[in-house]
Amino acid sequence: LRQQESTDALRGKLESQLTAATAGLLEIAATATSVRRTLIAEPDSHAGATGALDKLKREADAARRARAELARRQHA
């Protein structure tokens, strides 16, 4: 019974990690799509491209920080 509870807890933890990682990837993909649309819509707009790229970098950094925090909590 303890083994089953341990297995269930691990499964839940892994599913949670997968969900968080998937959500982060979807958010980055959505931002990348938005950046791509901006670049296509305004090919001569350096300011628009720079802003879109900055947004994508912020989203990627936020995803990295979230993964690091999740890893820190799991090892605590």
Stockholm file with secondary structure:
# STOCKHOLM 1.0

chainA/1-76         LRQQESTDALRGKLESQLTAATAGLLEIAATATSVRRTLIAEPDSHAGATGALDKLKREADAARRARAELARRQHA
#=GR chainA/1-76 SS CHHHHHHHHHHHHHHHHHHHHHHHHHHHHHHHHHHHHHHHHCTTCHHHHHHHHHHHHHHHHHHHHHHHHHHHHHHC
#=GC SS_cons        CHHHHHHHHHHHHHHHHHHHHHHHHHHHHHHHHHHHHHHHHCTTCHHHHHHHHHHHHHHHHHHHHHHHHHHHHHHC
//
